[in-house]
Structure formats: C-alpha cells, structure tokens
Amino acid sequence: MSVHSLPKTALVAGGAGFVGSHLCDALLARGMRVICVDNFHTGRRRNVAPLQNDRRFRIIEADVATDILPDLAVDWVFNLASPASPPHYQSDPVRTMMTNVVGTGNLLAFAARGKARYLQASTSEVYGDPELHPQREDYWGHVNPIGIRACYDEGKRAAESLCYDHMRTGKLDVRVARIFNTYGPRMRADDGRIVSNFIVQALEGREMTVYGDGRQTRSFCYVSDLVRGLIALMAVEETPEGPVNLGNPDEFEVLDLARQVREAIPTRAEIVFRPLPSDDPKRRRPDITRARDLLEWTPEVPLREGLAQTAAWFSVPAHRAIETEELARPAE
C-alpha cells in the first residue's frame, strides 16, 4: 500500500509505550494523523513528547479497561495497551488481565461503532512453553493457566478469542499479530526483558544475570522491523484468516546473547547464573512463513546491529534512569 493510499487517522492504544511510540512515529512519517491513548502505567510521556509539536498528533490519557473513549472518527485501531514484561505485568496481575480482556472488548466495540479496521497486538506467550518448534500460528500452545505468567498469557489468548468472535459475527475487520521478543531504543531499564537487562548491567559494570543454564533460546526482532510488520499487517487488503507471527526467526541461546552484549559494550561485568523462573519457556522461535507470504515481510536488522543501536541509546544515563515523575500532563 502506498503512502498516498493510507487511511487518514489511526488510534494507537498504548501509544506511549516502547513499541507503541515507535509505531506512532512511523504512522506520522507516512502522513497519517495519530491519536495516542495511554494511561501511562508503563508508557512514558517522554517517548511521545517530541510528537506534541505535530498538529497531526493528539494524546488522550485514558485507561482502555475503565474509561470511555470519546466519539472519534478513525480508520485504524491498534491495540498495544498492556504491560508486556514479566515484572510489570506480574506486579498487578488482575489489572493486566482486565486490560487484556475488558480493555480489548472496549476497543473492539469502539472500532465496530466507527467501522474502523482493528489490529490486536498479541504475543508469542500464547504458545507458552512450546512443545512445537518453531512455533506456527496453527499451534494451540502449552500454557499454564494458573501460573504466575497466566495473567498475561491467558489474557492475550482471551483477547484473541474476542477478536475472532467479533470477526465471525461480521462486526469487524480484525488482524492479530503474535509478537515475538522485540528490542530497541526506548525500552525501559526496569522492564526485566533480557536485552535491556544485559545492556544496562554491562554499561553499569554489574553482574550480567543469566537465568537457568543459559541454553534456553530466544529470537530477537529489532523494533523498526516489528513496526514495519504491524503496519503491513494492518494495510493488507485481504483480511488474514488467523493470527500472523511477527518476529525474527534467527534463534540464539541466552548465553550467546550475553556474550554478544559484552562484545558490543566494553565491560568487566561478569556473567552469573540464577535459578530459572517458573513457567519460563525453554525455546522460542517464530515460523514466519505466513508473514512472508501475506505481507512480503521479513526482518532486516541483524542482531549485532540492533544491539549496537540499543546500547548506544542506553549509554545516555538519562535513558537508563527510572523516572519517579513523568513530564507534565499535556493538555487535550
């Protein structure tokens, strides 16, 4: 789809978060108007502060699970509204579940009223600790429904069900992206994700913490590649019949990632080993055949290049700081 044929207005729920803010940037760069909805529970005002000088950009501070959005004419609705890292989604598991279930229901109803196209940001966590490798979209997963990660895993699975119930009843054009590990600038230093953990620990000369024996694997997708995939999935005219994996199919052991971070950042930080958390998946790698075929999408940024760019961003001390106060609330 060309820039000129893109819809005029997109609403991005969770638009001040790590991925959401990059998505807002990319949509504006394509000539669209963007409405960012965020409750700033894990999103940061500074991620979208530079955009507030653009007349095409608007922020609405709201919680999708509890607040009623105003009547707005939008063409696309992206739902990225959920904590996405274990420390954040486990800190208030009930809130996480309600955001993913009630919040998704509210946004689906909002999109249906305005006849907008809808994209749900789901997750590779719906596959749990997978028994099929690599993971295809037709795999139903291996998830502990009462474990400490269930608020997120099962919340996202329920959100997918809501999406396809709306589609089957003819209420909405729905697309679901199952997002695999994503990294890049604007990650929070306290989000507990493996890439940000290693980079921050290396920069500060602290022990680099590997959980388990480090032989578990992950696939890491740079944020610009993911955003390109999200827009391609939303823009494709034919509605996909099911979810679409978006992630990098290159698979790395956690210990190998730690070593690559040490190569990217000169550091004396030692690698130490800690017990593996409960329900932590042993292997994770997407089968992206569907994304290649439907969207002509594949990741382009190699891990070493992405790590260098992410490390450069985190090397600014302010980007590693955990803010106790955000920027002043913008006027609506």
C-alpha positions as CSV (number, residue, x, y, z in Angstrom):
1,M,0.0,0.0,0.0
2,S,1.4,3.4,-1.0
3,V,1.7,6.3,1.4
4,H,-0.9,8.2,-0.6
5,S,-3.5,5.4,-0.1
6,L,-3.0,5.0,3.6
7,P,-6.1,5.9,5.8
8,K,-6.0,9.3,7.3
9,T,-6.3,8.6,11.1
10,A,-5.0,5.9,13.4
11,L,-5.7,5.4,17.1
12,V,-2.8,3.7,18.9
13,A,-3.8,2.3,22.4
14,G,-0.6,2.0,24.4
15,G,1.0,4.6,22.1
16,A,3.4,5.9,24.7
17,G,5.0,2.6,25.3
18,F,8.1,1.1,23.9
19,V,6.6,-0.3,20.7
20,G,3.6,2.0,20.6
21,S,5.7,5.2,20.5
22,H,7.8,3.8,17.6
23,L,4.5,2.9,15.8
24,C,3.2,6.5,16.3
25,D,6.5,7.8,14.8
26,A,6.1,5.6,11.8
27,L,2.5,6.4,11.1
28,L,3.1,10.1,11.3
29,A,6.1,9.7,8.9
30,R,3.6,8.1,6.5
31,G,1.5,11.2,6.5
32,M,-1.3,10.0,8.9
33,R,-3.0,11.6,11.8
34,V,-2.4,9.7,15.1
35,I,-4.3,9.6,18.3
36,C,-2.3,8.1,21.2
37,V,-4.3,6.6,24.0
38,D,-2.3,5.7,27.1
39,N,-2.8,5.6,30.9
40,F,1.0,6.0,31.5
41,H,1.0,2.9,33.7
42,T,4.1,1.6,31.9
43,G,4.2,4.0,29.0
44,R,6.3,7.1,29.2
45,R,5.4,10.7,28.3
46,R,8.9,11.4,27.2
47,N,8.5,8.7,24.4
48,V,5.9,10.9,22.7
49,A,6.9,14.3,24.0
50,P,8.6,15.3,20.7
51,L,5.5,14.5,18.7
52,Q,3.3,17.0,20.6
53,N,4.7,19.7,18.3
54,D,3.0,18.0,15.4
55,R,-0.6,19.1,14.8
56,R,-1.5,15.7,13.4
57,F,-0.7,14.1,16.8
58,R,-3.0,14.0,19.9
59,I,-2.7,12.4,23.3
60,I,-5.7,11.1,25.2
61,E,-4.9,10.0,28.7
62,A,-7.2,7.1,29.4
63,D,-7.4,3.5,30.6
64,V,-9.0,1.3,28.0
65,A,-10.4,-1.1,30.6
66,T,-12.2,1.6,32.7
67,D,-12.6,4.8,30.7
68,I,-15.0,5.6,27.9
69,L,-13.2,6.9,24.8
70,P,-14.8,10.0,23.2
71,D,-16.5,9.6,19.8
72,L,-13.7,9.8,17.3
73,A,-13.6,9.2,13.6
74,V,-10.7,6.8,13.0
75,D,-9.7,4.5,10.2
76,W,-7.3,2.1,12.0
77,V,-7.3,1.0,15.7
78,F,-4.1,-0.6,17.0
79,N,-4.4,-2.2,20.4
80,L,-1.0,-2.3,22.2
81,A,-2.4,-1.5,25.6
82,S,-0.9,-3.9,28.1
83,P,2.2,-4.3,30.2
84,A,4.5,-6.6,28.2
85,S,7.4,-7.6,30.5
86,P,7.1,-10.0,33.4
87,P,8.0,-7.6,36.3
88,H,5.4,-5.1,35.0
89,Y,2.5,-7.5,34.2
90,Q,3.1,-9.6,37.3
91,S,3.2,-6.6,39.6
92,D,-0.6,-6.2,39.2
93,P,-1.9,-9.4,37.6
94,V,-5.6,-8.6,37.9
95,R,-5.1,-5.2,36.2
96,T,-3.1,-7.0,33.5
97,M,-5.8,-9.5,32.9
98,M,-8.6,-6.8,32.8
99,T,-6.6,-4.6,30.4
100,N,-6.2,-7.5,28.0
101,V,-9.8,-8.8,28.3
102,V,-12.1,-5.8,29.2
103,G,-9.8,-3.3,27.5
104,T,-9.8,-5.3,24.3
105,G,-13.5,-5.7,24.4
106,N,-13.9,-1.9,24.8
107,L,-11.6,-1.2,21.9
108,L,-13.3,-3.7,19.7
109,A,-16.6,-2.1,20.4
110,F,-15.1,1.3,19.7
111,A,-13.7,0.1,16.4
112,A,-17.0,-1.6,15.4
113,R,-19.0,1.6,16.1
114,G,-16.8,3.6,13.8
115,K,-16.3,0.8,11.2
116,A,-12.6,1.0,11.7
117,R,-10.1,-1.7,10.9
118,Y,-8.6,-3.3,14.0
119,L,-5.2,-4.8,14.9
120,Q,-4.6,-6.7,18.1
121,A,-1.1,-6.9,19.4
122,S,-0.9,-10.4,20.8
123,T,2.2,-12.2,21.8
124,S,4.3,-15.3,21.4
125,E,3.5,-16.0,25.1
126,V,0.2,-17.6,23.8
127,Y,2.4,-20.5,22.9
128,G,3.6,-20.9,26.5
129,D,6.5,-23.3,26.9
130,P,6.0,-24.7,23.4
131,E,6.2,-28.4,22.5
132,L,6.3,-27.5,18.8
133,H,9.4,-25.8,17.4
134,P,9.5,-23.4,15.6
135,Q,6.0,-22.1,16.5
136,R,3.4,-21.9,13.8
137,E,0.2,-20.0,14.1
138,D,-1.9,-23.2,14.0
139,Y,-0.2,-24.4,17.2
140,W,-2.5,-24.1,20.2
141,G,0.2,-23.7,22.7
142,H,1.3,-25.2,26.1
143,V,0.3,-22.7,28.7
144,N,-0.1,-23.0,32.5
145,P,-3.5,-21.3,33.1
146,I,-2.9,-20.7,36.8
147,G,0.8,-19.9,36.8
148,I,2.4,-16.5,37.6
149,R,2.6,-15.6,33.9
150,A,-1.1,-16.5,33.2
151,C,-2.4,-13.0,33.7
152,Y,-0.6,-12.1,30.5
153,D,-0.5,-15.3,28.6
154,E,-4.2,-16.2,29.2
155,G,-5.2,-12.5,28.9
156,K,-3.8,-12.4,25.4
157,R,-5.4,-15.7,24.5
158,A,-8.7,-14.4,25.7
159,A,-8.2,-11.2,23.7
160,E,-7.6,-13.2,20.6
161,S,-10.9,-15.1,21.2
162,L,-12.7,-11.8,21.5
163,C,-11.2,-10.6,18.2
164,Y,-12.3,-13.6,16.2
165,D,-15.7,-13.7,17.8
166,H,-16.2,-10.1,16.5
167,M,-14.9,-11.1,13.1
168,R,-17.1,-14.2,12.8
169,T,-20.2,-12.3,13.7
170,G,-19.4,-9.8,10.9
171,K,-18.9,-6.9,13.2
172,L,-15.3,-6.0,12.4
173,D,-12.3,-6.4,10.2
174,V,-9.7,-7.9,12.6
175,R,-6.0,-8.7,12.3
176,V,-3.9,-10.3,15.1
177,A,-0.2,-10.1,15.3
178,R,1.7,-12.5,17.6
179,I,4.7,-10.6,18.5
180,F,8.0,-12.3,19.5
181,N,10.8,-10.8,21.6
182,T,11.3,-7.2,20.4
183,Y,14.1,-4.8,21.5
184,G,15.5,-1.4,20.7
185,P,15.7,2.2,21.9
186,R,13.0,3.3,24.5
187,M,12.9,0.0,26.3
188,R,12.6,0.7,30.0
189,A,15.7,-0.1,32.1
190,D,13.4,-1.8,34.7
191,D,11.3,-3.8,32.3
192,G,13.1,-7.1,33.1
193,R,13.5,-8.1,29.5
194,I,16.6,-9.9,28.7
195,V,18.2,-7.4,26.2
196,S,17.7,-4.4,28.4
197,N,18.8,-6.3,31.5
198,F,22.1,-7.3,29.8
199,I,22.8,-3.9,28.3
200,V,22.1,-2.0,31.5
201,Q,24.1,-4.4,33.6
202,A,27.0,-4.2,31.2
203,L,27.0,-0.5,31.0
204,E,27.0,-0.1,34.8
205,G,29.6,-2.9,35.3
206,R,27.2,-5.0,37.3
207,E,26.9,-8.8,37.1
208,M,25.1,-9.9,34.0
209,T,22.3,-12.3,35.2
210,V,21.6,-15.4,33.2
211,Y,18.6,-17.5,34.5
212,G,19.0,-21.2,34.2
213,D,22.0,-22.6,32.3
214,G,21.7,-20.1,29.5
215,R,20.9,-22.7,26.9
216,Q,17.3,-21.7,26.5
217,T,16.7,-19.9,23.2
218,R,15.0,-16.7,22.1
219,S,14.6,-14.8,18.8
220,F,15.1,-11.1,18.8
221,C,13.4,-8.7,16.5
222,Y,14.5,-5.0,16.2
223,V,11.7,-2.6,16.9
224,S,11.8,-0.9,13.4
225,D,11.3,-4.3,11.8
226,L,8.3,-5.1,14.0
227,V,6.6,-1.8,13.4
228,R,7.0,-2.3,9.7
229,G,5.3,-5.6,10.1
230,L,2.5,-4.2,12.1
231,I,1.7,-1.6,9.5
232,A,2.0,-4.1,6.7
233,L,-0.5,-6.4,8.5
234,M,-2.9,-3.6,9.1
235,A,-2.6,-2.3,5.5
236,V,-3.0,-5.6,3.6
237,E,-6.4,-5.5,2.0
238,E,-7.3,-9.2,2.3
239,T,-8.1,-10.0,6.0
240,P,-5.9,-12.9,7.1
241,E,-7.8,-15.9,8.3
242,G,-5.9,-16.2,11.5
243,P,-3.0,-14.7,13.6
244,V,0.3,-13.8,12.0
245,N,3.6,-14.3,13.7
246,L,5.9,-11.2,13.7
247,G,9.4,-11.9,14.9
248,N,12.9,-12.7,13.8
249,P,13.4,-16.4,13.0
250,D,17.1,-16.3,13.9
251,E,17.5,-18.2,17.2
252,F,20.1,-17.5,19.8
253,E,20.9,-19.1,23.2
254,V,20.6,-16.7,26.1
255,L,24.2,-17.2,27.0
256,D,25.2,-16.3,23.4
257,L,23.2,-13.1,23.7
258,A,25.1,-12.2,26.9
259,R,28.4,-12.7,25.1
260,Q,27.3,-10.5,22.1
261,V,26.3,-7.7,24.5
262,R,29.7,-7.9,26.1
263,E,31.3,-7.6,22.6
264,A,29.1,-4.6,21.9
265,I,29.8,-2.9,25.2
266,P,33.4,-3.0,26.6
267,T,32.7,-4.1,30.2
268,R,34.3,-6.1,33.0
269,A,30.8,-7.3,34.1
270,E,30.8,-11.0,34.9
271,I,28.1,-13.4,33.8
272,V,26.4,-15.1,36.8
273,F,23.7,-17.8,36.8
274,R,20.5,-17.7,38.8
275,P,17.5,-20.2,39.0
276,L,15.1,-20.2,36.1
277,P,11.8,-18.5,36.9
278,S,8.6,-20.5,37.0
279,D,7.0,-21.3,33.6
280,D,9.8,-19.7,31.7
281,P,9.8,-21.1,28.1
282,K,12.9,-23.1,27.1
283,R,12.7,-22.4,23.4
284,R,11.1,-19.6,21.4
285,R,11.4,-19.1,17.6
286,P,8.7,-18.0,15.1
287,D,7.7,-19.6,11.9
288,I,7.1,-16.5,9.8
289,T,6.0,-18.3,6.6
290,R,2.6,-16.6,6.8
291,A,4.1,-13.1,7.2
292,R,6.4,-13.7,4.2
293,D,3.5,-14.9,2.1
294,L,0.8,-12.5,3.1
295,L,2.8,-9.4,3.8
296,E,6.1,-9.9,1.9
297,W,7.7,-9.1,5.3
298,T,10.9,-10.3,6.8
299,P,13.2,-8.7,9.4
300,E,16.1,-6.8,8.1
301,V,18.2,-5.6,11.1
302,P,20.7,-8.2,12.2
303,L,21.2,-8.7,16.0
304,R,24.7,-7.2,16.2
305,E,23.5,-4.0,14.5
306,G,20.4,-3.8,16.6
307,L,22.3,-4.4,19.8
308,A,24.8,-1.6,18.9
309,Q,21.9,0.8,18.3
310,T,20.2,-0.2,21.5
311,A,23.4,0.0,23.6
312,A,24.1,3.5,22.1
313,W,20.7,4.7,23.3
314,F,21.1,3.2,26.8
315,S,24.6,4.7,27.1
316,V,22.9,8.0,27.8
317,P,22.4,7.9,31.6
318,A,19.0,9.6,31.4
319,H,17.7,6.7,29.3
320,R,18.7,4.2,32.0
321,A,17.2,6.2,34.8
322,I,13.9,5.1,36.3
323,E,11.8,8.2,36.5
324,T,9.8,8.9,39.6
325,E,7.9,11.7,37.9
326,E,6.9,11.9,34.3
327,L,6.5,15.1,32.2
328,A,3.6,17.4,33.0
329,R,0.3,16.1,31.7
330,P,-0.3,17.5,28.2
331,A,-3.4,19.5,27.5
332,E,-6.0,17.6,25.4
